[in-house]
Amino acid sequence: MTKRFDDPGAGQLASGVAKRRYVARGVPGGYRIWDNKGRRWWGDHYDLCPDDLLAELNGAKDPAKMTALLKRHRAQRR
């Protein structure tokens, strides 16, 4: 899909919802985060879906909050 900058809805899907850059995808044994823009996996393997981390990645991207969320998810694996 080619984006046109003069079209205000160019970055949105037909339902009016903006396309997310980071999404959780189910893989054998848990979840991984997929970067739609970079077309590669981001981060570690997660046993539970990291909804709060995805919300931060797609939202404010506060480094301190993201670091705390990553540490929490890594601690859950141990």
All heavy atoms as a GROMACS GRO file, in nm:
protein
  627
    1MET      N    1   0.084  -0.117   0.000
    1MET     CA    2   0.000   0.000   0.000
    1MET      C    3   0.088   0.124   0.000
    1MET      O    4   0.173   0.142   0.085
    1MET     CB    5  -0.090  -0.003   0.123
    1MET     CG    6  -0.174   0.119   0.140
    1MET     SD    7  -0.274   0.100   0.288
    1MET     CE    8  -0.377   0.238   0.269
    2THR      N    9   0.070   0.209  -0.095
    2THR     CA   10   0.147   0.331  -0.105
    2THR      C   11   0.074   0.441  -0.027
    2THR      O   12  -0.045   0.461  -0.043
    2THR     CB   13   0.161   0.374  -0.251
    2THR    OG1   14   0.219   0.268  -0.325
    2THR    CG2   15   0.247   0.497  -0.262
    3LYS      N   16   0.149   0.511   0.060
    3LYS     CA   17   0.089   0.619   0.137
    3LYS      C   18   0.094   0.748   0.057
    3LYS      O   19   0.193   0.779  -0.007
    3LYS     CB   20   0.165   0.639   0.268
    3LYS     CG   21   0.139   0.535   0.369
    3LYS     CD   22   0.204   0.574   0.500
    3LYS     CE   23   0.177   0.470   0.605
    3LYS     NZ   24   0.238   0.505   0.732
    4ARG      N   25  -0.015   0.820   0.065
    4ARG     CA   26  -0.021   0.952   0.005
    4ARG      C   27  -0.038   1.050   0.119
    4ARG      O   28  -0.129   1.039   0.198
    4ARG     CB   29  -0.136   0.963  -0.093
    4ARG     CG   30  -0.117   0.874  -0.215
    4ARG     CD   31  -0.227   0.892  -0.313
    4ARG     NE   32  -0.239   1.032  -0.348
    4ARG     CZ   33  -0.348   1.085  -0.399
    4ARG    NH1   34  -0.454   1.012  -0.420
    4ARG    NH2   35  -0.353   1.213  -0.427
    5PHE      N   36   0.051   1.147   0.128
    5PHE     CA   37   0.049   1.239   0.241
    5PHE      C   38  -0.066   1.337   0.237
    5PHE      O   39  -0.102   1.394   0.338
    5PHE     CB   40   0.183   1.312   0.251
    5PHE     CG   41   0.295   1.219   0.285
    5PHE    CD1   42   0.385   1.179   0.191
    5PHE    CD2   43   0.308   1.169   0.414
    5PHE    CE1   44   0.488   1.092   0.223
    5PHE    CE2   45   0.409   1.082   0.448
    5PHE     CZ   46   0.500   1.043   0.351
    6ASP      N   47  -0.128   1.357   0.121
    6ASP     CA   48  -0.241   1.448   0.115
    6ASP      C   49  -0.371   1.378   0.156
    6ASP      O   50  -0.472   1.442   0.175
    6ASP     CB   51  -0.255   1.509  -0.025
    6ASP     CG   52  -0.269   1.403  -0.133
    6ASP    OD1   53  -0.213   1.293  -0.116
    6ASP    OD2   54  -0.334   1.431  -0.235
    7ASP      N   55  -0.369   1.248   0.175
    7ASP     CA   56  -0.485   1.172   0.218
    7ASP      C   57  -0.479   1.154   0.370
    7ASP      O   58  -0.391   1.086   0.420
    7ASP     CB   59  -0.485   1.035   0.148
    7ASP     CG   60  -0.605   0.950   0.185
    7ASP    OD1   61  -0.697   1.002   0.251
    7ASP    OD2   62  -0.606   0.832   0.148
    8PRO      N   63  -0.570   1.215   0.447
    8PRO     CA   64  -0.562   1.206   0.592
    8PRO      C   65  -0.582   1.066   0.648
    8PRO      O   66  -0.539   1.036   0.757
    8PRO     CB   67  -0.674   1.299   0.641
    8PRO     CG   68  -0.765   1.314   0.526
    8PRO     CD   69  -0.684   1.294   0.402
    9GLY      N   70  -0.642   0.976   0.574
    9GLY     CA   71  -0.664   0.841   0.622
    9GLY      C   72  -0.567   0.739   0.565
    9GLY      O   73  -0.590   0.619   0.572
   10ALA      N   74  -0.455   0.784   0.509
   10ALA     CA   75  -0.362   0.693   0.442
   10ALA      C   76  -0.297   0.595   0.538
   10ALA      O   77  -0.264   0.484   0.500
   10ALA     CB   78  -0.256   0.773   0.369
   11GLY      N   79  -0.278   0.632   0.664
   11GLY     CA   80  -0.213   0.544   0.759
   11GLY      C   81  -0.310   0.459   0.839
   11GLY      O   82  -0.274   0.405   0.942
   12GLN      N   83  -0.435   0.450   0.794
   12GLN     CA   84  -0.536   0.378   0.868
   12GLN      C   85  -0.593   0.264   0.787
   12GLN      O   86  -0.590   0.265   0.664
   12GLN     CB   87  -0.649   0.471   0.910
   12GLN     CG   88  -0.605   0.579   1.006
   12GLN     CD   89  -0.722   0.664   1.049
   12GLN    OE1   90  -0.831   0.653   0.996
   12GLN    NE2   91  -0.699   0.748   1.147
   13LEU      N   92  -0.644   0.165   0.859
   13LEU     CA   93  -0.712   0.054   0.794
   13LEU      C   94  -0.853   0.095   0.758
   13LEU      O   95  -0.901   0.202   0.797
   13LEU     CB   96  -0.713  -0.066   0.890
   13LEU     CG   97  -0.576  -0.118   0.932
   13LEU    CD1   98  -0.592  -0.228   1.034
   13LEU    CD2   99  -0.499  -0.167   0.813
   14ALA      N  100  -0.923   0.012   0.686
   14ALA     CA  101  -1.058   0.044   0.640
   14ALA      C  102  -1.154   0.067   0.756
   14ALA      O  103  -1.248   0.145   0.745
   14ALA     CB  104  -1.110  -0.069   0.551
   15SER      N  105  -1.130   0.006   0.872
   15SER     CA  106  -1.220   0.020   0.985
   15SER      C  107  -1.196   0.150   1.063
   15SER      O  108  -1.265   0.177   1.159
   15SER     CB  109  -1.204  -0.098   1.081
   15SER     OG  110  -1.072  -0.100   1.133
   16GLY      N  111  -1.097   0.231   1.023
   16GLY     CA  112  -1.070   0.356   1.090
   16GLY      C  113  -0.970   0.345   1.203
   16GLY      O  114  -0.942   0.442   1.271
   17VAL      N  115  -0.913   0.227   1.226
   17VAL     CA  116  -0.816   0.206   1.332
   17VAL      C  117  -0.677   0.215   1.272
   17VAL      O  118  -0.649   0.154   1.170
   17VAL     CB  119  -0.837   0.067   1.399
   17VAL    CG1  120  -0.734   0.042   1.506
   17VAL    CG2  121  -0.977   0.056   1.455
   18ALA      N  122  -0.589   0.290   1.338
   18ALA     CA  123  -0.452   0.304   1.288
   18ALA      C  124  -0.380   0.170   1.300
   18ALA      O  125  -0.399   0.096   1.396
   18ALA     CB  126  -0.378   0.410   1.366
   19LYS      N  127  -0.295   0.140   1.203
   19LYS     CA  128  -0.218   0.016   1.204
   19LYS      C  129  -0.109   0.026   1.310
   19LYS      O  130  -0.038   0.126   1.317
   19LYS     CB  131  -0.155  -0.006   1.067
   19LYS     CG  132  -0.086  -0.138   1.054
   19LYS     CD  133  -0.037  -0.160   0.912
   19LYS     CE  134   0.033  -0.292   0.901
   19LYS     NZ  135   0.085  -0.315   0.767
   20ARG      N  136  -0.096  -0.076   1.392
   20ARG     CA  137   0.002  -0.076   1.500
   20ARG      C  138   0.138  -0.118   1.447
   20ARG      O  139   0.148  -0.206   1.363
   20ARG     CB  140  -0.041  -0.171   1.610
   20ARG     CG  141  -0.171  -0.131   1.674
   20ARG     CD  142  -0.208  -0.230   1.782
   20ARG     NE  143  -0.343  -0.211   1.827
   20ARG     CZ  144  -0.380  -0.126   1.921
   20ARG    NH1  145  -0.289  -0.052   1.978
   20ARG    NH2  146  -0.504  -0.116   1.957
   21ARG      N  147   0.243  -0.054   1.500
   21ARG     CA  148   0.378  -0.092   1.458
   21ARG      C  149   0.418  -0.224   1.523
   21ARG      O  150   0.474  -0.311   1.459
   21ARG     CB  151   0.477   0.017   1.494
   21ARG     CG  152   0.619  -0.025   1.458
   21ARG     CD  153   0.718   0.085   1.467
   21ARG     NE  154   0.850   0.029   1.433
   21ARG     CZ  155   0.959   0.098   1.430
   21ARG    NH1  156   0.957   0.227   1.455
   21ARG    NH2  157   1.073   0.041   1.399
   22TYR      N  158   0.392  -0.239   1.652
   22TYR     CA  159   0.432  -0.359   1.725
   22TYR      C  160   0.309  -0.441   1.761
   22TYR      O  161   0.212  -0.387   1.814
   22TYR     CB  162   0.505  -0.321   1.855
   22TYR     CG  163   0.632  -0.244   1.830
   22TYR    CD1  164   0.635  -0.106   1.839
   22TYR    CD2  165   0.751  -0.310   1.798
   22TYR    CE1  166   0.752  -0.034   1.817
   22TYR    CE2  167   0.868  -0.239   1.776
   22TYR     CZ  168   0.867  -0.102   1.786
   22TYR     OH  169   0.983  -0.032   1.764
   23VAL      N  170   0.312  -0.570   1.732
   23VAL     CA  171   0.202  -0.660   1.765
   23VAL      C  172   0.259  -0.788   1.826
   23VAL      O  173   0.372  -0.827   1.797
   23VAL     CB  174   0.118  -0.696   1.640
   23VAL    CG1  175   0.044  -0.574   1.588
   23VAL    CG2  176   0.202  -0.757   1.532
   24ALA      N  177   0.179  -0.852   1.912
   24ALA     CA  178   0.220  -0.979   1.971
   24ALA      C  179   0.172  -1.091   1.880
   24ALA      O  180   0.058  -1.091   1.834
   24ALA     CB  181   0.160  -0.996   2.109
   25ARG      N  182   0.261  -1.185   1.853
   25ARG     CA  183   0.225  -1.300   1.769
   25ARG      C  184   0.251  -1.426   1.848
   25ARG      O  185   0.354  -1.440   1.914
   25ARG     CB  186   0.307  -1.302   1.641
   25ARG     CG  187   0.274  -1.186   1.551
   25ARG     CD  188   0.299  -1.221   1.409
   25ARG     NE  189   0.252  -1.114   1.323
   25ARG     CZ  190   0.287  -1.101   1.198
   25ARG    NH1  191   0.370  -1.185   1.144
   25ARG    NH2  192   0.238  -1.003   1.125
   26GLY      N  193   0.158  -1.518   1.839
   26GLY     CA  194   0.174  -1.645   1.906
   26GLY      C  195   0.276  -1.731   1.835
   26GLY      O  196   0.273  -1.746   1.713
   27VAL      N  197   0.370  -1.784   1.911
   27VAL     CA  198   0.471  -1.876   1.860
   27VAL      C  199   0.469  -1.998   1.952
   27VAL      O  200   0.415  -1.991   2.062
   27VAL     CB  201   0.613  -1.811   1.857
   27VAL    CG1  202   0.616  -1.696   1.759
   27VAL    CG2  203   0.656  -1.766   1.994
   28PRO      N  204   0.526  -2.109   1.911
   28PRO     CA  205   0.526  -2.226   1.999
   28PRO      C  206   0.588  -2.194   2.135
   28PRO      O  207   0.700  -2.144   2.143
   28PRO     CB  208   0.612  -2.328   1.922
   28PRO     CG  209   0.596  -2.288   1.779
   28PRO     CD  210   0.584  -2.138   1.780
   29GLY      N  211   0.510  -2.213   2.239
   29GLY     CA  212   0.559  -2.190   2.375
   29GLY      C  213   0.533  -2.051   2.430
   29GLY      O  214   0.575  -2.020   2.540
   30GLY      N  215   0.464  -1.963   2.356
   30GLY     CA  216   0.435  -1.831   2.410
   30GLY      C  217   0.411  -1.726   2.303
   30GLY      O  218   0.345  -1.752   2.204
   31TYR      N  219   0.470  -1.608   2.325
   31TYR     CA  220   0.450  -1.494   2.237
   31TYR      C  221   0.583  -1.427   2.205
   31TYR      O  222   0.676  -1.431   2.283
   31TYR     CB  223   0.360  -1.388   2.304
   31TYR     CG  224   0.219  -1.434   2.324
   31TYR    CD1  225   0.181  -1.499   2.440
   31TYR    CD2  226   0.123  -1.411   2.228
   31TYR    CE1  227   0.052  -1.542   2.459
   31TYR    CE2  228  -0.007  -1.453   2.246
   31TYR     CZ  229  -0.042  -1.518   2.362
   31TYR     OH  230  -0.171  -1.560   2.380
   32ARG      N  231   0.589  -1.362   2.088
   32ARG     CA  232   0.700  -1.274   2.052
   32ARG      C  233   0.639  -1.146   1.998
   32ARG      O  234   0.526  -1.144   1.950
   32ARG     CB  235   0.789  -1.337   1.945
   32ARG     CG  236   0.854  -1.464   1.994
   32ARG     CD  237   0.997  -1.486   1.972
   32ARG     NE  238   1.086  -1.374   1.968
   32ARG     CZ  239   1.196  -1.373   1.895
   32ARG    NH1  240   1.226  -1.475   1.819
   32ARG    NH2  241   1.277  -1.270   1.898
   33ILE      N  242   0.717  -1.039   2.003
   33ILE     CA  243   0.670  -0.910   1.952
   33ILE      C  244   0.725  -0.891   1.812
   33ILE      O  245   0.845  -0.903   1.789
   33ILE     CB  246   0.714  -0.796   2.045
   33ILE    CG1  247   0.647  -0.812   2.182
   33ILE    CG2  248   0.679  -0.660   1.984
   33ILE    CD1  249   0.689  -0.709   2.284
   34TRP      N  250   0.635  -0.862   1.718
   34TRP     CA  251   0.670  -0.842   1.577
   34TRP      C  252   0.667  -0.693   1.545
   34TRP      O  253   0.572  -0.623   1.577
   34TRP     CB  254   0.573  -0.917   1.488
   34TRP     CG  255   0.600  -0.902   1.342
   34TRP    CD1  256   0.530  -0.826   1.253
   34TRP    CD2  257   0.706  -0.963   1.267
   34TRP    NE1  258   0.586  -0.837   1.128
   34TRP    CE2  259   0.694  -0.919   1.134
   34TRP    CE3  260   0.809  -1.049   1.300
   34TRP    CZ2  261   0.780  -0.959   1.034
   34TRP    CZ3  262   0.896  -1.090   1.201
   34TRP    CH2  263   0.881  -1.045   1.070
   35ASP      N  264   0.773  -0.643   1.483
   35ASP     CA  265   0.783  -0.505   1.440
   35ASP      C  266   0.737  -0.499   1.294
   35ASP      O  267   0.808  -0.547   1.205
   35ASP     CB  268   0.928  -0.458   1.454
   35ASP     CG  269   0.950  -0.314   1.410
   35ASP    OD1  270   0.856  -0.250   1.362
   35ASP    OD2  271   1.065  -0.268   1.423
   36ASN      N  272   0.619  -0.442   1.270
   36ASN     CA  273   0.565  -0.436   1.134
   36ASN      C  274   0.647  -0.346   1.043
   36ASN      O  275   0.658  -0.372   0.924
   36ASN     CB  276   0.420  -0.385   1.137
   36ASN     CG  277   0.323  -0.494   1.170
   36ASN    OD1  278   0.337  -0.608   1.126
   36ASN    ND2  279   0.223  -0.462   1.251
   37LYS      N  280   0.703  -0.239   1.097
   37LYS     CA  281   0.782  -0.148   1.014
   37LYS      C  282   0.917  -0.210   0.976
   37LYS      O  283   0.957  -0.206   0.860
   37LYS     CB  284   0.803  -0.015   1.086
   37LYS     CG  285   0.872   0.088   1.003
   37LYS     CD  286   0.881   0.221   1.076
   37LYS     CE  287   0.953   0.324   0.992
   37LYS     NZ  288   0.967   0.451   1.064
   38GLY      N  289   0.986  -0.265   1.075
   38GLY     CA  290   1.117  -0.325   1.049
   38GLY      C  291   1.108  -0.467   0.996
   38GLY      O  292   1.208  -0.524   0.951
   39ARG      N  293   0.989  -0.526   1.003
   39ARG     CA  294   0.964  -0.663   0.958
   39ARG      C  295   1.061  -0.763   1.020
   39ARG      O  296   1.127  -0.842   0.951
   39ARG     CB  297   0.968  -0.673   0.806
   39ARG     CG  298   0.858  -0.594   0.742
   39ARG     CD  299   0.857  -0.612   0.593
   39ARG     NE  300   0.750  -0.533   0.537
   39ARG     CZ  301   0.680  -0.568   0.432
   39ARG    NH1  302   0.705  -0.681   0.371
   39ARG    NH2  303   0.586  -0.491   0.388
   40ARG      N  304   1.070  -0.756   1.154
   40ARG     CA  305   1.154  -0.849   1.228
   40ARG      C  306   1.102  -0.863   1.370
   40ARG      O  307   1.017  -0.786   1.415
   40ARG     CB  308   1.299  -0.801   1.230
   40ARG     CG  309   1.318  -0.666   1.295
   40ARG     CD  310   1.460  -0.615   1.275
   40ARG     NE  311   1.469  -0.478   1.317
   40ARG     CZ  312   1.525  -0.439   1.431
   40ARG    NH1  313   1.576  -0.528   1.514
   40ARG    NH2  314   1.530  -0.312   1.463
   41TRP      N  315   1.152  -0.963   1.440
   41TRP     CA  316   1.114  -0.984   1.579
   41TRP      C  317   1.181  -0.880   1.666
   41TRP      O  318   1.295  -0.840   1.640
   41TRP     CB  319   1.153  -1.124   1.627
   41TRP     CG  320   1.080  -1.234   1.557
   41TRP    CD1  321   1.135  -1.324   1.472
   41TRP    CD2  322   0.941  -1.265   1.565
   41TRP    NE1  323   1.038  -1.409   1.426
   41TRP    CE2  324   0.918  -1.374   1.483
   41TRP    CE3  325   0.834  -1.208   1.634
   41TRP    CZ2  326   0.792  -1.431   1.467
   41TRP    CZ3  327   0.709  -1.265   1.618
   41TRP    CH2  328   0.688  -1.375   1.536
   42TRP      N  329   1.112  -0.836   1.772
   42TRP     CA  330   1.166  -0.738   1.865
   42TRP      C  331   1.162  -0.800   2.004
   42TRP      O  332   1.060  -0.855   2.045
   42TRP     CB  333   1.080  -0.611   1.863
   42TRP     CG  334   1.130  -0.501   1.950
   42TRP    CD1  335   1.212  -0.400   1.912
   42TRP    CD2  336   1.103  -0.480   2.089
   42TRP    NE1  337   1.238  -0.318   2.018
   42TRP    CE2  338   1.172  -0.365   2.128
   42TRP    CE3  339   1.028  -0.547   2.184
   42TRP    CZ2  340   1.167  -0.316   2.258
   42TRP    CZ3  341   1.024  -0.499   2.312
   42TRP    CH2  342   1.093  -0.385   2.349
   43GLY      N  343   1.270  -0.792   2.078
   43GLY     CA  344   1.271  -0.836   2.217
   43GLY      C  345   1.283  -0.986   2.232
   43GLY      O  346   1.330  -1.058   2.143
   44ASP      N  347   1.240  -1.033   2.349
   44ASP     CA  348   1.255  -1.172   2.389
   44ASP      C  349   1.128  -1.253   2.363
   44ASP      O  350   1.027  -1.201   2.318
   44ASP     CB  351   1.288  -1.179   2.539
   44ASP     CG  352   1.417  -1.108   2.572
   44ASP    OD1  353   1.511  -1.114   2.490
   44ASP    OD2  354   1.425  -1.047   2.680
   45HIS      N  355   1.136  -1.379   2.400
   45HIS     CA  356   1.020  -1.469   2.397
   45HIS      C  357   0.946  -1.452   2.529
   45HIS      O  358   1.008  -1.445   2.635
   45HIS     CB  359   1.069  -1.613   2.382
   45HIS     CG  360   0.960  -1.713   2.380
   45HIS    ND1  361   0.910  -1.771   2.494
   45HIS    CD2  362   0.888  -1.764   2.279
   45HIS    CE1  363   0.815  -1.854   2.462
   45HIS    NE2  364   0.799  -1.852   2.332
   46TYR      N  365   0.813  -1.440   2.525
   46TYR     CA  366   0.733  -1.419   2.646
   46TYR      C  367   0.634  -1.534   2.662
   46TYR      O  368   0.570  -1.575   2.565
   46TYR     CB  369   0.656  -1.288   2.638
   46TYR     CG  370   0.747  -1.168   2.619
   46TYR    CD1  371   0.769  -1.115   2.493
   46TYR    CD2  372   0.811  -1.110   2.727
   46TYR    CE1  373   0.854  -1.007   2.475
   46TYR    CE2  374   0.895  -1.002   2.711
   46TYR     CZ  375   0.916  -0.951   2.585
   46TYR     OH  376   1.001  -0.845   2.568
   47ASP      N  377   0.621  -1.584   2.785
   47ASP     CA  378   0.526  -1.692   2.812
   47ASP      C  379   0.382  -1.640   2.808
   47ASP      O  380   0.292  -1.706   2.759
   47ASP     CB  381   0.553  -1.755   2.949
   47ASP     CG  382   0.686  -1.829   2.951
   47ASP    OD1  383   0.727  -1.879   2.844
   47ASP    OD2  384   0.748  -1.834   3.057
   48LEU      N  385   0.361  -1.520   2.863
   48LEU     CA  386   0.229  -1.457   2.863
   48LEU      C  387   0.232  -1.337   2.769
   48LEU      O  388   0.337  -1.275   2.749
   48LEU     CB  389   0.193  -1.411   3.004
   48LEU     CG  390   0.189  -1.520   3.111
   48LEU    CD1  391   0.170  -1.458   3.248
   48LEU    CD2  392   0.080  -1.620   3.081
   49CYS      N  393   0.117  -1.303   2.715
   49CYS     CA  394   0.110  -1.191   2.621
   49CYS      C  395   0.143  -1.060   2.694
   49CYS      O  396   0.077  -1.024   2.791
   49CYS     CB  397  -0.029  -1.183   2.560
   49CYS     SG  398  -0.042  -1.059   2.431
   50PRO      N  399   0.244  -0.986   2.648
   50PRO     CA  400   0.287  -0.862   2.715
   50PRO      C  401   0.205  -0.740   2.671
   50PRO      O  402   0.255  -0.648   2.606
   50PRO     CB  403   0.433  -0.849   2.673
   50PRO     CG  404   0.437  -0.911   2.537
   50PRO     CD  405   0.337  -1.024   2.542
   51ASP      N  406   0.076  -0.739   2.707
   51ASP     CA  407  -0.014  -0.631   2.663
   51ASP      C  408   0.032  -0.493   2.708
   51ASP      O  409   0.026  -0.397   2.631
   51ASP     CB  410  -0.156  -0.656   2.715
   51ASP     CG  411  -0.220  -0.776   2.650
   51ASP    OD1  412  -0.198  -0.798   2.530
   51ASP    OD2  413  -0.293  -0.848   2.720
   52ASP      N  414   0.080  -0.482   2.834
   52ASP     CA  415   0.124  -0.352   2.884
   52ASP      C  416   0.248  -0.302   2.811
   52ASP      O  417   0.261  -0.183   2.781
   52ASP     CB  418   0.148  -0.357   3.034
   52ASP     CG  419   0.234  -0.475   3.076
   52ASP    OD1  420   0.268  -0.558   2.990
   52ASP    OD2  421   0.266  -0.485   3.196
   53LEU      N  422   0.338  -0.392   2.777
   53LEU     CA  423   0.457  -0.354   2.702
   53LEU      C  424   0.420  -0.311   2.559
   53LEU      O  425   0.472  -0.212   2.507
   53LEU     CB  426   0.556  -0.471   2.698
   53LEU     CG  427   0.688  -0.450   2.625
   53LEU    CD1  428   0.764  -0.331   2.683
   53LEU    CD2  429   0.773  -0.575   2.631
   54LEU      N  430   0.328  -0.381   2.496
   54LEU     CA  431   0.282  -0.343   2.362
   54LEU      C  432   0.215  -0.206   2.363
   54LEU      O  433   0.236  -0.126   2.272
   54LEU     CB  434   0.184  -0.447   2.308
   54LEU     CG  435   0.244  -0.578   2.261
   54LEU    CD1  436   0.136  -0.679   2.234
   54LEU    CD2  437   0.328  -0.555   2.138
   55ALA      N  438   0.136  -0.181   2.466
   55ALA     CA  439   0.069  -0.050   2.475
   55ALA      C  440   0.172   0.062   2.486
   55ALA      O  441   0.155   0.168   2.425
   55ALA     CB  442  -0.025  -0.049   2.595
   56GLU      N  443   0.279   0.039   2.561
   56GLU     CA  444   0.383   0.141   2.576
   56GLU      C  445   0.463   0.157   2.446
   56GLU      O  446   0.495   0.269   2.406
   56GLU     CB  447   0.476   0.106   2.692
   56GLU     CG  448   0.571   0.216   2.729
   56GLU     CD  449   0.503   0.341   2.782
   56GLU    OE1  450   0.392   0.333   2.838
   56GLU    OE2  451   0.561   0.449   2.765
   57LEU      N  452   0.493   0.047   2.378
   57LEU     CA  453   0.567   0.054   2.251
   57LEU      C  454   0.488   0.128   2.144
   57LEU      O  455   0.544   0.204   2.066
   57LEU     CB  456   0.600  -0.086   2.201
   57LEU     CG  457   0.715  -0.158   2.270
   57LEU    CD1  458   0.716  -0.304   2.229
   57LEU    CD2  459   0.847  -0.092   2.236
   58ASN      N  460   0.358   0.106   2.139
   58ASN     CA  461   0.273   0.170   2.039
   58ASN      C  462   0.225   0.308   2.083
   58ASN      O  463   0.168   0.381   2.004
   58ASN     CB  464   0.152   0.082   2.006
   58ASN     CG  465   0.191  -0.038   1.924
   58ASN    OD1  466   0.266  -0.027   1.828
   58ASN    ND2  467   0.143  -0.154   1.962
   59GLY      N  468   0.250   0.343   2.209
   59GLY     CA  469   0.202   0.471   2.262
   59GLY      C  470   0.313   0.569   2.292
   59GLY      O  471   0.385   0.614   2.202
   60ALA      N  472   0.331   0.599   2.421
   60ALA     CA  473   0.420   0.707   2.464
   60ALA      C  474   0.569   0.678   2.447
   60ALA      O  475   0.649   0.769   2.432
   60ALA     CB  476   0.392   0.740   2.611
   61LYS      N  477   0.610   0.552   2.453
   61LYS     CA  478   0.751   0.512   2.439
   61LYS      C  479   0.841   0.576   2.546
   61LYS      O  480   0.952   0.618   2.518
   61LYS     CB  481   0.804   0.543   2.300
   61LYS     CG  482   0.736   0.467   2.190
   61LYS     CD  483   0.793   0.509   2.056
   61LYS     CE  484   0.721   0.444   1.941
   61LYS     NZ  485   0.585   0.488   1.923
   62ASP      N  486   0.792   0.582   2.670
   62ASP     CA  487   0.870   0.637   2.781
   62ASP      C  488   0.980   0.537   2.816
   62ASP      O  489   0.951   0.424   2.855
   62ASP     CB  490   0.780   0.661   2.901
   62ASP     CG  491   0.855   0.712   3.022
   62ASP    OD1  492   0.955   0.783   3.003
   62ASP    OD2  493   0.813   0.679   3.135
   63PRO      N  494   1.110   0.575   2.802
   63PRO     CA  495   1.220   0.481   2.825
   63PRO      C  496   1.221   0.421   2.965
   63PRO      O  497   1.248   0.302   2.981
   63PRO     CB  498   1.345   0.564   2.801
   63PRO     CG  499   1.300   0.678   2.718
   63PRO     CD  500   1.159   0.705   2.755
   64ALA      N  501   1.192   0.501   3.067
   64ALA     CA  502   1.194   0.449   3.204
   64ALA      C  503   1.084   0.346   3.225
   64ALA      O  504   1.107   0.240   3.287
   64ALA     CB  505   1.177   0.564   3.302
   65LYS      N  506   0.966   0.371   3.172
   65LYS     CA  507   0.855   0.277   3.187
   65LYS      C  508   0.881   0.149   3.107
   65LYS      O  509   0.853   0.040   3.153
   65LYS     CB  510   0.724   0.342   3.144
   65LYS     CG  511   0.604   0.259   3.177
   65LYS     CD  512   0.476   0.333   3.154
   65LYS     CE  513   0.358   0.247   3.191
   65LYS     NZ  514   0.231   0.314   3.165
   66MET      N  515   0.938   0.165   2.987
   66MET     CA  516   0.968   0.046   2.906
   66MET      C  517   1.073  -0.040   2.973
   66MET      O  518   1.062  -0.163   2.972
   66MET     CB  519   1.015   0.088   2.765
   66MET     CG  520   0.900   0.135   2.678
   66MET     SD  521   0.947   0.192   2.515
   66MET     CE  522   1.057   0.070   2.458
   67THR      N  523   1.174   0.021   3.034
   67THR     CA  524   1.278  -0.055   3.104
   67THR      C  525   1.217  -0.131   3.220
   67THR      O  526   1.248  -0.250   3.240
   67THR     CB  527   1.388   0.040   3.154
   67THR    OG1  528   1.444   0.107   3.042
   67THR    CG2  529   1.496  -0.036   3.227
   68ALA      N  530   1.130  -0.067   3.296
   68ALA     CA  531   1.064  -0.134   3.409
   68ALA      C  532   0.978  -0.251   3.362
   68ALA      O  533   0.979  -0.358   3.423
   68ALA     CB  534   0.980  -0.033   3.487
   69LEU      N  535   0.905  -0.232   3.252
   69LEU     CA  536   0.821  -0.340   3.199
   69LEU      C  537   0.906  -0.456   3.149
   69LEU      O  538   0.872  -0.573   3.172
   69LEU     CB  539   0.732  -0.286   3.086
   69LEU     CG  540   0.621  -0.191   3.128
   69LEU    CD1  541   0.558  -0.125   3.006
   69LEU    CD2  542   0.516  -0.264   3.210
   70LEU      N  543   1.016  -0.426   3.080
   70LEU     CA  544   1.104  -0.533   3.032
   70LEU      C  545   1.164  -0.611   3.149
   70LEU      O  546   1.170  -0.734   3.145
   70LEU     CB  547   1.216  -0.475   2.945
   70LEU     CG  548   1.175  -0.433   2.805
   70LEU    CD1  549   1.286  -0.352   2.740
   70LEU    CD2  550   1.142  -0.554   2.722
   71LYS      N  551   1.207  -0.542   3.254
   71LYS     CA  552   1.262  -0.610   3.371
   71LYS      C  553   1.157  -0.698   3.438
   71LYS      O  554   1.187  -0.809   3.481
   71LYS     CB  555   1.315  -0.507   3.472
   71LYS     CG  556   1.445  -0.445   3.430
   71LYS     CD  557   1.495  -0.348   3.535
   71LYS     CE  558   1.626  -0.284   3.493
   71LYS     NZ  559   1.675  -0.189   3.592
   72ARG      N  560   1.034  -0.648   3.445
   72ARG     CA  561   0.927  -0.727   3.506
   72ARG      C  562   0.898  -0.854   3.427
   72ARG      O  563   0.884  -0.963   3.483
   72ARG     CB  564   0.800  -0.644   3.518
   72ARG     CG  565   0.696  -0.711   3.607
   72ARG     CD  566   0.571  -0.632   3.616
   72ARG     NE  567   0.491  -0.672   3.500
   72ARG     CZ  568   0.390  -0.603   3.455
   72ARG    NH1  569   0.357  -0.489   3.507
   72ARG    NH2  570   0.320  -0.647   3.352
   73HIS      N  571   0.894  -0.842   3.295
   73HIS     CA  572   0.866  -0.960   3.212
   73HIS      C  573   0.982  -1.060   3.216
   73HIS      O  574   0.960  -1.180   3.212
   73HIS     CB  575   0.834  -0.919   3.068
   73HIS     CG  576   0.696  -0.864   3.053
   73HIS    ND1  577   0.583  -0.941   3.059
   73HIS    CD2  578   0.651  -0.738   3.035
   73HIS    CE1  579   0.476  -0.867   3.044
   73HIS    NE2  580   0.515  -0.742   3.030
   74ARG      N  581   1.105  -1.010   3.222
   74ARG     CA  582   1.219  -1.101   3.234
   74ARG      C  583   1.219  -1.173   3.367
   74ARG      O  584   1.256  -1.289   3.375
   74ARG     CB  585   1.349  -1.024   3.214
   74ARG     CG  586   1.373  -0.988   3.071
   74ARG     CD  587   1.507  -0.922   3.049
   74ARG     NE  588   1.519  -0.878   2.912
   74ARG     CZ  589   1.562  -0.759   2.875
   74ARG    NH1  590   1.600  -0.672   2.966
   74ARG    NH2  591   1.568  -0.727   2.749
   75ALA      N  592   1.178  -1.104   3.475
   75ALA     CA  593   1.174  -1.164   3.608
   75ALA      C  594   1.066  -1.274   3.615
   75ALA      O  595   1.081  -1.371   3.689
   75ALA     CB  596   1.147  -1.058   3.713
   76GLN      N  597   0.959  -1.261   3.538
   76GLN     CA  598   0.852  -1.362   3.538
   76GLN      C  599   0.900  -1.494   3.478
   76GLN      O  600   0.847  -1.599   3.511
   76GLN     CB  601   0.732  -1.312   3.458
   76GLN     CG  602   0.652  -1.205   3.528
   76GLN     CD  603   0.537  -1.155   3.442
   76GLN    OE1  604   0.526  -1.187   3.324
   76GLN    NE2  605   0.453  -1.074   3.502
   77ARG      N  606   1.001  -1.488   3.392
   77ARG     CA  607   1.052  -1.611   3.330
   77ARG      C  608   1.138  -1.691   3.425
   77ARG      O  609   1.161  -1.810   3.405
   77ARG     CB  610   1.133  -1.578   3.205
   77ARG     CG  611   1.049  -1.534   3.090
   77ARG     CD  612   1.130  -1.530   2.966
   77ARG     NE  613   1.236  -1.429   2.980
   77ARG     CZ  614   1.335  -1.414   2.895
   77ARG    NH1  615   1.343  -1.492   2.791
   77ARG    NH2  616   1.426  -1.321   2.913
   78ARG      N  617   1.194  -1.628   3.526
   78ARG     CA  618   1.287  -1.697   3.615
   78ARG      C  619   1.217  -1.769   3.726
   78ARG      O  620   1.112  -1.754   3.764
   78ARG     CB  621   1.386  -1.598   3.675
   78ARG     CG  622   1.470  -1.538   3.563
   78ARG     CD  623   1.563  -1.436   3.617
   78ARG     NE  624   1.626  -1.371   3.503
   78ARG     CZ  625   1.712  -1.274   3.515
   78ARG    NH1  626   1.747  -1.230   3.630
   78ARG    NH2  627   1.766  -1.221   3.407
   0.00000   0.00000   0.00000
